[in-house]
């Protein structure tokens, strides 16, 4: 049997490797399994197997985010220990066998090495492989579909990506391979998958940076032109995906390279998708692609000269549409007119919108940097890869409170409650529900999130147009969540870390949007029993209600006058404190007392000296030291240990 297996191995080296380079490893592993199960008379078996776990945030959330896991049974390594099925007298012989086997490379590893030699390295061109283009294309297509299938199970920032995604990354390490992966995205990612465009963004971001020549060859392979846009009506999936890919490439290569990539054919193609009566999803991603290209000032000027503003003005009228696809287009068109492509003589939306009766809204000053907020402060959207978060303007400490969210897009969002201590780490993929001070509901992946850990709930996946209700009872210490009036059992985990100071809050994955109702309009599914609304109890001044466009915010920042002696952290109070032993200064007493390490050199702060040579310090459990005594780190740690005991 060994001779037969070895003969098969030799034959496979010469035939299978050449014809089907990606099938060989599976056959080699099968041969290894056959030999491994022959019994101790041939080779001593090792019944132990190592399990590799894959899947299981961003989504995060996340951010962005346990969910389903799958495992693959690995094969024994050369250091595996055989099981002793013989008597004790054979122990010495088995030990000798073990030592001998430790120096022998198993067959499956030899197979892998031969396969590595037969396959091209990922620094060479994949087209050199002797296999048909149809087989290669189908292989990449299947990897793409598998990635799309398992991507929603990636709910832990520390877990390894699934095999299919890793394999796509490997293929994309060549210029020709990168093009094959991108074209597979365009071919197979369906219109109706809520994570489709997010997967395109994620894969392009994770793959190696393409060269200019590679992108230009992709343009040529796709045949991008105004004429190509004429087939968008009959092939909506293809053109939605092309527009999404162009936007991702523009963002990844922002800068001088992006200027070279914005050729006239790209502008004509994207403009044609804006002008023609096609699926609104195609129009949406064409608009987002133009916005991404305009991140480079030269491109922005080129797009404006081409007449983008005239095309956006009619699209912006869809911002309040009851058709949710049109509503997304209108939201993005209006945002671009207010923030990117200004029209001479057009008033900015925040200057004309009626905000009477609005007392609670999303806080434009308590938001991660890339989230888009509507001029009325009740609608938010993210079109970037990072996990963007925002809190409401109103904080609650006691009583029963309720608000609702209308789901505009049915992808990954984590919506719920958070205190001021909850951190927005958008680039790390952490959002609402990813620390001990917040709790969130994820309707796409059917998960609850608390302290960066997830568990399933019984609601079906949410759909566009669904209404999610959020009830907070601070008297009885519980939260409850409902989907279209179907309420789930109460949750109370977060109250172990936080008792008061809760805000409505949400985090958004790429291309997600929702609308909040804090009580300005009647609720669709109000809870039974008495409750309060934010809009009833909150108050906002006219200035606090303004959601300023980004260029207006920059103008205000430039107009600010900061004293040369202002604190380096808050820029408000005068800097009068120096740290010992490092000697760095430039901080006010309020900021200095909150620091344990010098922010400039990371040295432990042993003493805080005022400009008048007096000292300040921090005592455990307080924010000030009435005796103005310096407190050493060692003393503080000892007192904290006594408090804990």
N, C-alpha and C positions, 0 to 999 in steps of 0.2 A: 504493500500500500504506500509505503514511503517512496519507493522507486517510482510508482505511478504518479504520485503527487509531484515529485521532483521533475519528472518528465513534462508534466502539464505546465509547471512553472517555467521551464526552458522554452516551451512552445509559446506560452503567453508573452514572454519577453520579446519574441520576434514578430508576433502578429498583432495581438490585441493592442499593445502599446502604440503601434504605428497607426492602427485604424481608428481605435476609440480611446484616446489618451485619458479620458476622464472616467472610463469604466473599469480600467485595469485594477485600481486599488481595491475595489469591492471584491473582485474575483480573488485577488491575493489574500484578502482577509478571510474569505470563505475557505481557501485551501489551508490557511493557518488554523482555522477552527477545526477542520477535519483532522489534521495531524494532532492538534491539541487534545482531541477527545478520543484518541486511540487507546489510551490507558497507560499504566506505568511501564508496561513491557517495552514501549517505544520511547515515549517522553513523559516524564512525570508531570501530571496536570496541576494547574493552579486554579482553584475554584473561586478565588477572589476576583472581583471585577471593580474597576474604578468607575464611578458614575460622574459624568460631566453634566452640570445643570446649565441650561440656557434659558433665557427669558426670565419672566417673573418679576424715565420717567419718565422725560422728559417725562411721565404719559404719565414720566412727569412729565407727573407731573409730573407731569410733568411732568417745569417745569419745567421738567418738566418736566419716572413716574410709574401683597402678592397676588399676582395673577397666575395664569397657567404656566406651568413649567413642563419641559420635556427633557428626557435624558437619553443619552446614547451610551451603550455598553462599550467600553474601551477594551482593548485586548491587552494581555499581560505583557509587562515590560521584561527586559532581560534580567531584571533584579527580582522578579517574583519568586516566592518561596514555595516549593512543591509540598503537597500534602503527603504525609507519611502514612501509607496504607499497609506497610509491612510490619514485621515484628521489631522489637527493640534492637535485635541483633543486626538488623540492616541499617541502623541509624548512621553508623560511620560511613557506610557506602553511599547513603543518600546525601550526606553532607559533602562527600567528595563530588557527587553528581551536581550538587548545587553550585559548588565552586567552579566546576567545569562549565556549567551552563551560563554562569555569570560572565564568562569570557566569550560566549558564542552569541552572535547577533541573530535573533529570531527571524524566521522566514518572512513574516509580514513587514519587518523593518527593512530587510533586503529588498522586498518588493517595492516599498515606498521609495527606497533610494534609486532603484532602477526606474521607477516612474518619474522621479525628479529629474533623472538624467535624460529620460525620453521626452518629457515635456519641456517646453521652452521656459527659461527663467523669466521672471516678470520684469526684467530689464530689456528683454527682446520683444520683437513684434509677434503677437499671437497668431497672425496670419500665416506664420511659418509652419504651424502645426498641420500635419497631413490628415486633415479631416474635412468633411464637407461643410460648407458655410451653413447649410440648413441645419445640420446637427448642432453646430456651435450656437447658432441663433436660438434654437429651441431650448438648448441647455441654459442659456442666459435668461430666456423668458421664464423658464420654470423656477430658476433661482429668484427672480424678481417677484413672482407670484408668491413663492414661499416666504420671502421677506415681508411682503405685504400682509400675509396671513398671520405671522407670529409677532409683528411689530407691536401690536396692542398688548402683548404679554410682557413687554419690557417695562416693568414698573419699579425697577431698582437702579439707582445711578451706579451702583457698584457691580452689577451683574455683567457677565460677558455677553456680547452680541450673539445672535444665533448664527449657526454655521452658514446659512445661505447668505447672510449679510457679509460675513467675513470673506466668503468666496467671491462675492461681487467686488469687494474691495481689492482682493488680489488680482482679479481680472482687470480692474480699472487702473492698475499700476503701469500698464503700457498705454501708449497713445491710441493704438487701434482698439485695445480692450476698453479704454474709457469711452470711446465712441460707441462700442457695442452695448455697454451698460446703459448709456444715456438713451440710445435708440430703443432698447428694451423697455425702459420706463415709458417712452412715448407710445409704444405698441400695446402694452398689456395692462397698464394701470387704469382701472375702470372709472367712469364718471361718478358712479354712485357710492364709491367707497369714501367714507368721511375722512380717512387718513391718507388718501391717495396723494394729494399735493404735498402734505407734510413729509411723506416718505421720499418724494422726489427731492425736497429740500435737504432732508437728513442725509440721503445717500450722496448727493453732489457735494455737500459740505464735508463729509467724511472721506470722500475719495481724494486722491492726489490732485494737486492743482494742475489743470491742463495748460498746455502751451497755446500761444496764439494760433499757431498753425493747426493744432488739433481742433480748436473751436471753429476755425474757418473751414476745415474739412467737414466738420459736422454740418455747418450751414449749407455747404455744397451738397452733402448727402441728402439733406432734408429738402433741398430745392426751395429755400425760403425766398419768397417774393410776394408782391401784391397778387399775382395770379394764383399762388398757392392758397391764399385766403379764400378764394372763390369756392373751394371744396369744403369749407368749414361747416356749412349747413348739413351736409351728408356725412361728415366724419367729425362730429363734435368732440369725441374722446381724444382723437389724435391732436387736434388743434388746441384743446384746453391744456393738454400735457406739453405741447411745444411751447406755449406761452409761459407755463410754469417753469419749464427748463430754462428758457431765456432769462426770466427774472432771477432765477438762482445763480446762473452764470454771471449776470450783471452784478449781483451783490458780492459774489465770491471774488470777482476780479475788479472790484471798484478801484478807480484811479486811472492812471494813464492807459492801462490795458483796456479798460472799459471804453475809452474814447475810440480806440482802434476797432473795437468789436461792434460799435454802433454804426454799421454801414448803412447806406441808403436803403438797401433791400430790407433790412430789419425794421426800419422806421415805416416803410411802405406796408410791410406785412402787418405790423401791430396796429397801425392806423386803420387799415382795412378791416381788422377785427372789431375796432371801435365803431366804425361807420356802418357796417353791414348788420342786417337784422339776423343775428346768429344767436345761439344759445347764450343766455346771460353769463353763464360760467366762463365761456370763452372770452367775452368782453371783460369780465372781472380780472382774469389773469393776464390779459393783454395790458390792461390799465396798470396792474401791479408791476408788470415787467418794465413799462415805461417809467414808472416811479423809481424802480431800482436803478435803471440806467441814469436817471437824473441825479443820483447821489454825487456824480461827478459834475462840477459846475459847467465844464465845456459841453458835456452831453445835455445838460439842462437847457442851455442856451440853444443848442441845435434843435431839441425837441420843441421848444417854444416857437422858434422861427418856422418850424414845419406846420404850425397851426394847431397845437394840441388843445389850447384853451377853447377854441370854437367847438371842438368835439366833446369837451367835458361839460360844458354848460347845460346842454339838454340832458345828459346822463345824470347830473346832480339833482335833477328834479325827481329822480326815483328814490331819494333818500328816505322818504316817508311812505314808500309803497307797501301795500299789503302782501305783494308777491316777494317772498324773502330773498330769492335770487336777485331780483331787480333792486331790492333794498340794499344788498351788499354793494352792488355796482354804484348806486347813488351815494352811499356812505363814502366809498373810496374816492369817487369823483369830486364830491364836495370837499373832502379833506385835502385832496390835491390842489384844488382851486384856492383854498385858504392857506395852505402851507408851502406849496411848491410852484405851481404854475399860476401866477397872479394875472388877473385880467384888468386892464386899464378901465377905470370907471365902475368896476364891480365892488360893492361893499362886502366886507368880510362877514361871514355868517354870524359871528358872535355880536356884531354891531346891530343886527336887525332882528335877531330871534327874540321872541316873547318869553320871558322867564317869570312872569307873574304867577304867584302861588307856589313856586318851586322853592322848597326849604331844605331839601337834602339831595345830594348828588354824589357822583364819584369825585374823589378829591384829586384835582389836577396837580396838587403840590405833594401828594403822597402816592406816587405812582412810579413804576420803573420806566426807564427812559424811552422805550420804543412803542409803548402802548398808545393807540389812537383813541381819543375820547371825543364823542360828538359835542357840538356846541351847547346842547342842553344838559350835558353831564350825566346822561342816563343810558348811554349806549357806548360800548367799548369794543375794540377790535385789535388783533395782533396779526401782522403779516411778516414777522421775523422768526428766525429759528429759536431764539431764546424764549424762556418761559416768563412772560410779562405778567405783572400783578398790579392790583390797585385796591385801595380801601375807600369806604364811604366817608363823607365829611362828618357824620354824626356818630357819637360814641354813647353806648348805653351801659348803665351800672346796676339797674334793678328793674323788676317788672317783666312783663311778657311782650315780646316784639315779633313782628312778622314783616317779611318782604317777599316779592316774587321776581322771578327772572324768566323772560321769554327767550327760548333757545333759537337763535337765528341760524347758526351752523351746528351740525350734530357731531363735531369732533371732540377732541380732548380739552375740557375746561374743568378746573377744580374751583367750585364756588361754595361759599359757606360763611364762617365767622372767624375773625382774627383779632387779637389785641395789638396794641402798639408795639409790643415786644416781638411780634412775628416779623422775621426778616425777609426782604425781597432779594433773593440771590438769583436773578434771572439767568445769568450766564452759566451758573452751576446747575440749573434745572430745578431749583427749589422754589416752591410757591406756597400757596395757602394749603394747609394740611401737612406740610413737610417739617414742622417743628412742634414743640409741645404747647405753643401758644395759639394754635389755630386748628380748625377742623373743617373738612370740606367734603363735598358730594361730587363725584365724577360720574356723570350719566352715560358717557360714551363707553367706558370700560366697566361700568357697573360696580364702582368701588367707593368705599369710604376711605378718607385719608386722615391720619393723625400721627404726628411725630415721625413723618417720613415712612410710615408703614401703612399698608393697605389691607382691606378685607372687603369681601363682596357684600352687596346688598341685593334685595329681591326685586328691585324694579327692572323692567326691560330697558334696553338701550334707548336713550332719548332720541327724538326726531326733531327736525326743524319745525318750529311752531309750538312745541311743547311748553308747558308752564311748570316751572319748578318752584315750590314753596319752601321757605326757610323760617322756622319758628324757633325762638329762643326764650326760654323761661328761666330767668335769673333767680327767681324765688325758689323754685323747686329744683334748679340746677340740671336742666336737660335741654337738648336740642331735638328737633324733629324735622324730617324732610318729606316732601310730598311731590309726586309727579302727576300732573293733571288731576289733583284732588285725592290721589291714592297715597295715603300717608304711611310711612314706615314707623316701626317701634322707636321710642326715644333713645338718644345717645347722650352719654354723660362723661366720656373719657377726659375731655379737655379741662373739666373743672378740677382735676387733680393738680393742674398747674396754674390755672387762671380762674378767678372768681368774678371779676368785674372788668370794665373797660373794653367791651366788645364792639367791633365794627363789622358791618357787612363787607365782604371782600371776595376777590376772585382772581384766578390765574388762567392764562390763555396760552395754548399751544399755537403753532403756526396756522394762519388763515382761519382763525376762529372769531366769532362775534356773538354778542348777546345784548339784550336790553333789560334794564333794571326798572322796577316799579317800587319806589319807597313809600307809596301812598298818595302820590299826586293824582292818580286815576284809580277807579274802583278795582279791587282785586278780582281775578277770575275764580280763584278757589280759596276764599278766606277760611281760616280755621274756626272750629267751634269754640265758643267761649270768648271772654273778653281779651283784647290785645291792643297794643299801641302801634302806631306807625311813625317812622322817622319824620315824614313830612309834616305830621301834626305837631310834633314837639320841637323840632329843630328850627334854627333861624340862621339865615345867611344874608349878609349885606350885598348890595348891588355889585361891589367889586369882587366879593368872594364867589359870586355866581359866574364870573367871566371865565370861559375856557379860551385862553389866548392862543393864537397860532404860534408856532415855534419862533418865527422871525420877530414877532412882537415881544416874546419873552427875552430874546437876545438883546433887543433894543433896551429893555428895562435893565438888564444886567450891565450893559455898557454905560448906562446913565448912573449907576450906583457909585457913590463916593465912599471909598473905604479908607479909613485912617491908617497911616503907616504903622501905628502902634497897636492896631487891632489884633485880637487873638487870632492865631493861625487856624483855629478850628471853627469857631462860631462867627468870626468877623464882626462881632457885635461889641463885646466888652474889651476893655484895654488889657493888653498882655502885660502881666506883672509877676509871673511865676517862672522860676528856674528850677530844673530838676537836678538832683544829686544822686549818683556820682557823675553822670554823663555831662552835666553842665549846659544842656540845651534849654532854651527858653522860648518865649513867644506865645505863651498860653495864659488865659485868664484863670482866676481861682476856680470858677465853676467848672470849666473844662478839665483843668489839671487834677481836680479832686476825683474825677471819674476814671482817670487813667492809672493802670497798673504798670505799664511799660511806656517808655518814651516812644512816641510815634515816629521819631526820626531815626533812632538807632536800635530800638527794641531792647534797650537796657532796662533791667528792673529798677523802678523808681524807689529809692530808699528815703528820700527827703524832698519836700517841696518848699522852696524858699521864695518869699515875697521880695519885691524890690526894696522894701524897708528892712530886710534881713530877718523878719519874723517868718515862722514856719507854719505850714498848714498840713493836715494829714487826714486820713479817713479812719474812723473807728467802725468796727463791724456793725452792720445794721443801721448805719446812719450816713448822711451825706455831708456832714460837717463835723468839725472838731472844735468845740467851744473853747478848749484850753490852748488852741493853736500849737499843739505839740506835734512834732514829727513822729510818725508811726512807722516802725520798720516792718519789712515784709515778714520777718520771722515772728514778731509779736502778733501781727495780724493773723497769721496762719494758726498760731497757738490758740488765740481767742476764738477763732472760727471753729476749731476742733472741739473746744470746750462747749461752745454753743450747740454743735451737732450732738454731742454726747448728752 
